[in-house]
Structure formats: structure tokens, C-alpha cells
Amino acid sequence: MRPGFTATVVVTLALGIGANAAMFSVIRAVLLRPLPYRDPDRLVVIWTRHPAKGAEQELVSPADYADWMAQNTVFDDMAFSPAYGAARLFNLQGPEGNERIRGAAVSASFFRLLGVAAALGRTFLDEEDRPGGGKSALLSHSLWMRRFGGERGALGRTLTLDSYGLVTFTVVGVMPPGFGFPDRPEIWIPTGATEMRVPPPGASDRCCRWFQVFARLKPGVGLEQARAEMRVIQGRLHRQYPAADVNPEVSVVRLLDQLAGPVRLALFTLEAAVASVLLIACANIAGLLMAQASARRKEFTIRAALGAGRLRLLRQSLVESLTLALAGGLLGLGLAAAGTRALLAVIPEQVPRLEETRTDGAVLLFALSLAIVTGLIFGLLPAIQAARGHPGESLGEGGRGGTAGVRRRRWRGALVVGEIALAVVLTICAGLLIRSFRLLGQVDPGFRAERVLAASIDMSSSVFDDPSRRPRFFDQLMARIRALHGVVAVGGQSQLPLDGMGGRGQTFTIQGRPSVSAGDLPTAGLGGVTPDGFRALGIALLAGRVFTAADGRDAPRVVMVNQTLARRYWSGPTPLGQRLVLGGGGRMDRVRATGEPNWREIVGIVADVRGLGLDREPRPEIFVPHWQWPWHSADLVARTTGDPRALASTVRAEARALEPNAVVTEVRTMEQIVSDSMAHPRFRSLLLGGFSVLGLLLAAVGIFGLMSTTVAERTREIGIRLALGAPPGRVRWLVVGHAMGLTMVGVSLGLASAASLTRLVSRLLFGVGATDWPTFAAAAVVLAVVAAAASYLPARRATQVDPVEALRYE
């Protein structure tokens, strides 16, 4: 084989196999590799759900958890983690000040359920779940190394941690390297140290939904059996406590599916895209090998005439193809390592288990297997063509064509049609995702993100042992920042929009409305806002007034609501002047002295903010004055006339000047927060767009190669046409028309395939239908232009054939 031909085939294959191997390494880590726990397929997560309210996965109340434990027959064990289950930020006190670390509270059964033992020391005991019994702590391997230098003497040492209050914990164990569940905490504390308790079964108080619940299926119990029993139990509890806010249904999900579910579709879509690129590459290489076999047909004919059987010729061709494929696979494996690093650089950090991505033996085996399969795919057809030629036909065919030549051209044309069809599907999918991403970026979030700095301030008890110091500190900090040059407005929010605010929200009761059961109460997001908070974020006031300094802790209770809440619950008259109370009948919001509902007057209506995500509709929101609702953390928001990032160091310095122990956990611009909220669609669009461009280039190469080979094989015919007076334009159209005919067939097949396949990715789209006709039309036009451009050079070369030389061809 010629060196140039060999290099082209090997490099093309290496790119395709390397991209597939890199994508496989990520998918294997996130979706395919079993969780590193005992019998991971038996681990499940249990949620409550209320489909009528759009709540598919809600946390569990302690009372529901207690009844599940008492009544189920399908689980070996159950465990829970309070405070939304995931790791939260704790302050770990030290000689050099507070260190902000991730921590989680878990029940003693948590580690037993996962089947994970401490690498050093022990895990929690059952009695440490009881109130007052939880003064033990488990360290992650990384925190143990950082804090204690990996010394075994760390066991028995004490740590002062601001978790659920300022508590001193004793280190009783160190977890194995790499263990970080749930959500990569560095320290675990027992639930006895929290404010949340598990009541006896049958408790009438069903408040509040705080627990994320994990369970282990009994041997032989299937997922559907567990779901059926839990549905019966939860339905019974819903009927048994009609006055309580008990969700009527449950959701039982395998733990691996729960962790990987949000990214499963996106990763498999990208894997399908990169596999399509490899198929296009295989079609290209098959076309090249068929052209090579055509050029070598006399060699094969002579071999056959000398006694070589068809099986031997087939074996020779396949060996050559597999040799090329293995060379491409080995080079592709080297590219896979670089490709994996590139993927990890663009994949959002929120994707679970990314840290487990490895280019290991399994990836090596995948790459080599892929090389063998692709070698067979692109080598089989040329091998068959080479082996089935008739000696007399081949020796007499020369350059004039014949049935064998026609068959070869048809096969190569079919390969190009397949390439084009795959390229069309790729281009359409990429176009839909890119258009969706652009539309998402054009969504009005409800606030003005430009030139706004947000600084998260820790307001916990390790910083402010006296809660009364919190409002004074925050007000003074806002005053100092407000006095700086270039600052337009400064405010505070208990939760920034697009920054992880979720959940079903807070129930509320409207004064004068008919009473309903707790489960049917309306819900809304709840947040605290300072007087200038809306102005700093650029959220428009639609009616009434904003909060003022007069709306302090001891002032009459007031609230503001957003436009969605006002429209949903006051379709006619304005809600200004109306009153509501948080909770059902004031159960959550009573005046301490009298026990009466703490009615709050609605004094203002603000514009909607897409706080849960740009792709989600605004939900009802209630806002309270910043010190009428206790804060444990707050976000200072400053609008500036220049670059807000220049203010970051000043905010930290001013906070420390007011309070030496102050912790500013994170400083970001609101534009960065908006950008981070779009990380997943950006990543999908970027990768699929890149694969689409690669597919288009390969399709163009395929068309160019086919037309070049066709011109070479039909040189004599073209020369005769020119000698008989055919105009060059007609000869050019002979080549271009052939290419465009194949293109139209491929585009038609691609459009038909895309109309079905794009429905599978409709969940990834925003503002665009799965069969969006402008995107389909654009893809068809792009492929037509690419095909015309790819066939131009061969067509131009066809018109430059010398008739005399052509008549002497072969």
C-alpha cells in the first residue's frame, strides 16, 4: 500500500476511535461502572411525590420515615440524611480562623446500608442518632491528611464545628480514600447532633419534609415489588392523616439512576453522535479501499489465475484492513487520553462521578475491540469485491468500464449516500441544540445581571455567637460598600436567583379564603430581601412599594409577592393590602405571645424572576423583610458603574474589618451565575456542534474521493465526449450532477431519519420543536453546499482531460 494512503486511513480511524474511546471513558465512569458499595444494584432512593402539584421528587417527613421503617417488608435497611440530604457548608474552627468545608449529617445506618466501613476507627453507633448522643465525627481521607497529616492519633481528637449550632465533636473514624457520599462531603456528623428527630411510628405531627431517604432491597425483591408496596403504605398514610401535608405517592429509584439520571440522555446522545462520526469515517475508508482494490484488480486477477482461491483473496484483503484498523486503534488510544482530558475540561462539574474517569484497561479493550469491528466494517465490502472478480473480465476490462466497474461505482455511491444521511442527522441534532442554547441565552431572567457583584456571607453562629449581631454587621457592611465610588445600589438576598434555589417551597394561607387541608395549601418560594435588594438586582417593582428600613424585626409583618403569585391567586382585584400567613392556618407563623396567626400584609408586587432556571417558568414567590425572617447565610449584591470584579477584594476586606471571623464564602458576578446555570446546554451544544462539523468534513472528503475516483475511471469516456465536441460545462455537470444526485438521496434519507430520531432528544431542547423545519431546511442546504463544493475540483479536472491522452488511457 502507498504510504500516503496508509497514513490517511490510520489517522482518520485514530480520530474516530480516539473520540469514541474518550466518550466511552466518561460514560463508563458516570453511567456504567457500578457504585463502589456493597451490592449497589439493591440500593435505592425513596421520595414522596404529589403529581397534581408538579412535585415528582420531594423530601420525606420524619413521621413518614418512621412509618415506612415500621410497615415495609421489602427493605433490609433504611437510612436518612436530614437538611436536604446533600452536603452543606460547615465552618471548621482552627488556630488560623474558620475553614469552610462541606459536611453532611447522616443516620447511623447510613454506612451500614452502603456497606462501607471506616478505613481507620469506626462509623456511627445507633445510639448516636438519639438527641444529645451525636458528638462524634467522621473525616474524609483528604481532610484527615490536610488537618492531621495522616496521623493515626487523629482518633479521639476534637473539632469545633458550626453545623447545627456551634458543637465540639470527637473524631471517631476516617473514611476510605475516594468515598464522598452524598455530594462529596469532607466531614460527617450523626443525626443526634441535628435539630431533626425521628418520632415513634404513628405520630400525628407529620411536619416537616427534611429527609432524603435511602434503602437497601432485600435479596430477591425487585424494584417494581418495592414500588408497589411503598405506594400502598404511602396511600394509607395519606388517607390516615387528611389534615396533614402528606404527599399521596412515593417514588423508588435506583441509586445509580438517581445520580446519573439528569445527564444520562445527554451523554448517550453525544456517544451516538461520536459513533456516527466513526461510521462516516468507516464509509470513507471503505470507499478508499474499494478504489485501491479497483487499482489492484489486475494484481488480484493474476493471483487468481495462478491458483489463489477466493477465500485466500478475501483473507488477504481482510488482513490488510484489520492491520490498518489496529494501527488506527493504537494511535486512537493515545488520542483518547488527550480527548478524555479535553472532555473533562468542558463537562460541567455537576455531572456525578466525573472524578472516576480513567483511561484504563477497560478503555484499552474497548478501543481495540472497536478497531477490530471497524476493520471488519470498512474492509469486508472491498474484500468481497476483490475476491469475486472474474479473471477474464478484469483482464479485458481495461479502462473502459464494465459490469464490475459499474458495480464498484454503485457500492461507492451507496457508501457516500450513507455518509451524507448520517451527516444530515448529526447536523440537525447539533442545529437543534445550538438553536435551543441560543434561545435559552435570550430568555429574560427577570433581573439585570450586568455589572452586579454577589458575595455570599456566612451568618452562622461560629461567626456570630449572638444572633442580634447579624443584622448590625450586615447593615454596616452594606453601608460601607454603598459609600464606595462607582457603587449604584447595594442590597441583600437570602437566596440568589439561578443559584440552586429549589424545592417545593413554603405553604401559605390567604386570609378570608376557605380553609383547606394541609396537603392542598398553595406553595411559593420564600426569601428575605433588604430594602435595596430588588434595585441592586434590577428587579422591577410593578405595584405598591418596596421594603424600607422601617420594616424591621419588631415592625408590623409585611410581604411582597411576585407577578405569578398575584395573577394565580388574585385574578381580579389587586392583592395589595391583602394578608396572608406562612403555613397552614398560621401553624408555621404564629405570634409567640398569643399563638394567633401572624398575618402579613402584601405591600408590593415585583416582576417575575426565573430563579429555578432559565428553562423553567417562574413560580409563585413571597418575599419578607430581611430581618423578619432569620438568616443563616446571606448574599450581598452590589450594582456598579464599572467592572464589578474590581470590588471583590474590597468586600472581603470590609467584612473582615467589621468582624475578624467573618467568612465571605464566594464572590461572583451575576453574569457568571447566569453563565453557570447554562453550563449543561452549553456543553451539549459545543460537543455535538464539534462532532457535526467533523461529520460534515468527512462527508465532504467522501464526496471528493468518490468524484475523483469516478473521473479517473471514466477518463476514456470523458475524452471521447470532449473529442466529439461536448462543451466543458456539460462535462462539469456530468460530475457535479452525479454528486448532487447522490447528495439529494442522502439528504432525503437523513431528513426522514432525523424526523424520528430527534424526538428522542426533545427533553434536551428549549423553545424548539424536535421537528423544527428551519433547522431541517438549513441542514439540507448546508449538505448541498458542501457536496457542491466537494465535487467542484473533480468536475474542473474532468474538463481539463486531453482527448488524445484519454484515448490512449490503458
Sequence and secondary structure as in RCSB ss.txt:
>XXXX:A:sequence
MRPGFTATVVVTLALGIGANAAMFSVIRAVLLRPLPYRDPDRLVVIWTRHPAKGAEQELVSPADYADWMAQNTVF
DDMAFSPAYGAARLFNLQGPEGNERIRGAAVSASFFRLLGVAAALGRTFLDEEDRPGGGKSALLSHSLWMRRFGG
ERGALGRTLTLDSYGLVTFTVVGVMPPGFGFPDRPEIWIPTGATEMRVPPPGASDRCCRWFQVFARLKPGVGLEQ
ARAEMRVIQGRLHRQYPAADVNPEVSVVRLLDQLAGPVRLALFTLEAAVASVLLIACANIAGLLMAQASARRKEF
TIRAALGAGRLRLLRQSLVESLTLALAGGLLGLGLAAAGTRALLAVIPEQVPRLEETRTDGAVLLFALSLAIVTG
LIFGLLPAIQAARGHPGESLGEGGRGGTAGVRRRRWRGALVVGEIALAVVLTICAGLLIRSFRLLGQVDPGFRAE
RVLAASIDMSSSVFDDPSRRPRFFDQLMARIRALHGVVAVGGQSQLPLDGMGGRGQTFTIQGRPSVSAGDLPTAG
LGGVTPDGFRALGIALLAGRVFTAADGRDAPRVVMVNQTLARRYWSGPTPLGQRLVLGGGGRMDRVRATGEPNWR
EIVGIVADVRGLGLDREPRPEIFVPHWQWPWHSADLVARTTGDPRALASTVRAEARALEPNAVVTEVRTMEQIVS
DSMAHPRFRSLLLGGFSVLGLLLAAVGIFGLMSTTVAERTREIGIRLALGAPPGRVRWLVVGHAMGLTMVGVSLG
LASAASLTRLVSRLLFGVGATDWPTFAAAAVVLAVVAAAASYLPARRATQVDPVEALRYE
>XXXX:A:secstr
  HHHHHHHHHHHHHHHHHHHHHHHHHIIIIIS  SSSSGGGEEEEEEEEGGGTEEEE B HHHHHHHHHH SSE
EEEEEESSSSS EEEEEEETTEEEEEEEEEE THHHHHHT   SEE    GGGGSTT   EEEE HHHHHHHHTT
 GGGTT EEEEESSSEEEEEEEEE  TT  TTT  SEEEEGGGSS     TT S      BEEEEEE TT  HHH
HHHHHHHHHHHHHHH TTS   SEEEEEEHHHHHHHHHHHHHHHHHHHHHHHHHHHHHHHHHHHHHHHHHTHHHH
HHHHHTT  HHHHHHHHHHHHHHHHHHHHHHHHHHHHHHHHHHHHHS TTSTTGGG    HHHHHHHHHHHHHHH
HHHHHHHHHHHHS  HHHHHHHTTS  HHHHHHHHHHHHHHHHHHHHHHHHHHHHHHHHHHHHHHHTS  SS  T
TEEEEEEE STTT SSTTHHHHHHHHHHHHHHTSTTEEEEEEESS TTSS  SS EEEEETTS    GGG  EEE
EEEE TTHHHHHT  EEEE    TTS TTS  EEEEEHHHHHHH SSS  TT EEEESSTTSSSB TTT  B  E
EEEEEE    TT TTS    EEEEETTSS  SEEEEEEEESS GGGGHHHHHHHHHHH TT  EEEEEEHHHHHH
HHTHHHHHHHHHHHHHHHHHHHHHHHHHHHHHHHHHHHTHHHHHHHHHTT  HHHHHHHHHHHHHHHHHHHHHHH
HHHHHHHGGGGGGG SSS TT HHHHHHHHHHHHHHHHHHHHHHHHHHHT  HHHHHT  
